[in-house]
Amino acid sequence: MLKIFEENRPEEKAAVAGEIKALREKLMGQQQRLREKKLPILVLIEGWAAAGKGSLIKELISELDPRFYNVVSPAVVPESESRYPFLYPYAAAIPENGKIVFMDSGWMESTVRKALYHEITENEYNRRVRAVNEFERQLRDGGYLVLKLFLHIDRKEQFERLQALKENSDTEWRVTEEDLRQHREYKSFHKAYDAFMESTQEYVKWHVLDGQRRKTAVRDALRLLVERTEKALGKERYVGDPFEEKFPLLKMPLLREVDLSAEIGEEEYRKELKKLQDRLSELHNVIYRKKIPVILCYEGWDAAGKGGNIRRVAYPLDPRGFDVHPIASPEPHELNRQYLWRFWTRLPRTGHIAIFDRTWYGRVMVERLEGFCTEKDWKRAYNEINEFERQLTDWGAVVLKFWIHIDQDTQLARFTDRQNTPEKQWKITEEDWRNREKWPQYETAVDEMIRKTSTENAPWYIIESNDKKYARIRTLKIIVRALEKACENRFRETAEP
Amino acid sequence: MLKIFEENRPEEKAAVAGEIKALREKLMGQQQRLREKKLPILVLIEGWAAAGKGSLIKELISELDPRFYNVVSPAVVPESESRYPFLYPYAAAIPENGKIVFMDSGWMESTVRKALYHEITENEYNRRVRAVNEFERQLRDGGYLVLKLFLHIDRKEQFERLQALKENSDTEWRVTEEDLRQHREYKSFHKAYDAFMESTQEYVKWHVLDGQRRKTAVRDALRLLVERTEKALGKERYVGDPFEEKFPLLKMPLLREVDLSAEIGEEEYRKELKKLQDRLSELHNVIYRKKIPVILCYEGWDAAGKGGNIRRVAYPLDPRGFDVHPIASPEPHELNRQYLWRFWTRLPRTGHIAIFDRTWYGRVMVERLEGFCTEKDWKRAYNEINEFERQLTDWGAVVLKFWIHIDQDTQLARFTDRQNTPEKQWKITEEDWRNREKWPQYETAVDEMIRKTSTENAPWYIIESNDKKYARIRTLKIIVRALEKACENRFRETAEP
């Protein structure tokens, strides 16, 4: 796939320089339209050590207004030190609407290098390739323009450039052990880059640039950026079609089939609660030591008892090892990015617990019902969410999802109680009453959600919460059992790709 | 200062438990009022290893709604690995309005430990103590309720607790080398904690809790939190008075005294630009290796040429080593925190350059003139900003501030040109014309700002920009000279406290 072009002839050089100037002017003219159209652009720049990635970015941004772009250089962290899923730094760095992010090395370099160094297994490599394709499709379908460039030089050219850098005392430090190793193993890297590029073109193509002719590379990169931007600006913002689902799903009942009569007596409640909380406290120690990340997702009807349930789960945990994330309407800087961004950036570190009080499932509930996204958007979301959660469990996370369930009568009783009790009045708003009127629509959406996203790796549990105490005990039992299983069996390297 | 109380008697225990219950209920009742009043609360919890800081926090949050609090545990990073000013993790973690942040160890532990381990010098220790007092006063004056608790146990108690942890295979790992070292050096730590607390009570008092009687400690912490919160909720949000300035200031001219006739010829411009950019490119390498952080601040009249000036400075820089931060109106999550928060969180790492296109000086210009803050707020800001910038230069940063200056005629000519040139029209808005009408008020504010914040460590430069090219060359020269000086002379340990 990689080809090296001939050297420029002098008359070509002048032509290239002229073209670069013209393209830069076009790009400048596009800036403001990017903002108006709210188009986000992610330009990934990969390539050999000393191929000139930094210089290329410098040329690309030289005339741009800083309000329209960012340059990010995610560090390649050794596998043993990484506390987040491997896509985390890239997902966290996606541009907001109307901006360009230039990424200096990203998901390719980190994956290829770790595979060559045997920091990750072949299975893990394959999972990452799949995750990369998913990630790129999700961005594309969410209206992002993604460009992937690979800056190529041959082994001889790399040798000469590394030599030149080493011979200058000002730049000597730039040549790292990593670079020298890559140069020694040029052939293996070449093969590995090729293989990676071939398997990650499902949705977004790679463009190989001739790094030996610097100006030509700049011209080609600019041309690609300007042309693709122009094309995107000329159309409606892209919205991807729903994607065929392919996840093995658990069989789940409809909400109306769930028997809500389960209860627990006060004495048994106290006994069980104490026992389960003590056990959870012990398990928190173990998951911390085993570096298992845990993600607990709470959804449910208003007044179903989510808050009290979460408090009983959180109480025995060491507060330094967990966070509760109450998820409200997105803030402007969150709305300006793909909808999963605000969850990517709230993921727990390994060994920590994140409890989400409402989650990314807002996409297929409130956003669907209130028209905050298009029909294509929420229909696509089931699969996107399944992919996201598989990326989390592939990383080693325990992901549990609870639908805290009550019936309409119980909700009415609790609403009325809140209304009539001064210290509880703040908990009930006009919106709660409005949502209550939409119970049937919500029930349809929730049934569809549970049916389409109950995967083995990230299952839903419908928690009967007409009796809140019963619900708390049941939730605690599920969590304790799942953590026990994870602590006994889980090694990071078990899942099949 | 530290005293150990006697053991609880049984009858006391019941009373304490009852009081805890009542206090927790009060705290729950305060939650919603916190939000209404937009009161932010920062609770710092320091103390001995094994004193029970985690358990204390667990008890404090057990009944709270997760929407109203966060628990943060900033890591103590060894001095050699820290890439940010020492207050950075704490400044970044301050609560937003209406929320409580419980901080498990913070600026005390990190400073005391590093001083005892000789990771920082006595001078640096003293500077940090000063910075802590400044930080606490700035939070208080910005309407924050800050509580500082120290959980105390004696040496014997610590021995027994560490022993107990070590003997249980589930908790053995919790006892770190650091903890054992602290225990061996209990006396030195005791003295050092005492000294630190004594010197950091200028604005916010310390409260020592008796960690040997766990329930009493919880009761006392809750009591303090509830009482102080009640008091704060009962009053108007606190706004601090302007603080007496004490910074040695450079003598600066008034804007109207500046001669704007300076020009540069085209040929000389090209030659100088090339020379200075080449030099800056070299220096970027050196500051990277020497780990010197650089902060360039741009302010100036609309259409004065800030953008073009910044681009000429940025062009020779390696894009992986700098960021341009365009500062617009704050987003809601930024408005909800002390005004310097959005700049703390945008500081460069050591060895990197941050260019601010507009800065924290908005406080004493647009926020002052448009009434976005109170008079006390902006009057206090001169000193707060001088303190902030001294914290930055004490950290080792080069801080340069440019006022890009033009006269009213030049602005009018440029505005008109923008209006008449289709591709420039987006750069001119109604707001620009409105601001222009307030030129005299802005001039007064800028003169006052420059007079009150031109410190030796973070000087202002008024850049004559009627001729933009002249302005670029002048700015580049100032930057090159400052970086050369920093690279030659600067060692991290030179400033006097």
Interface residues (C-beta under 8 A of the other chain):
Chain A: M28 G29 Q32 G54 I57 K58 I61 S62 E63 D65 P66 R67 N70 V71 S73 F102 D104 D170 T171 W173 R174 E282 N285 V286 R289 G307 I310 R311 A314 Y315 L317 D318 P319 R320 D323 V324 H325 P326 A328 E331 P332 H333 I355 D357 E423 W426
Chain B: M28 G29 Q32 G54 I57 K58 I61 S62 E63 D65 P66 R67 N70 V71 S73 F102 D104 D170 T171 W173 R174 E282 N285 V286 R289 G307 I310 R311 A314 Y315 L317 D318 P319 R320 D323 V324 H325 P326 A328 E331 P332 H333 I355 D357 E423 W426
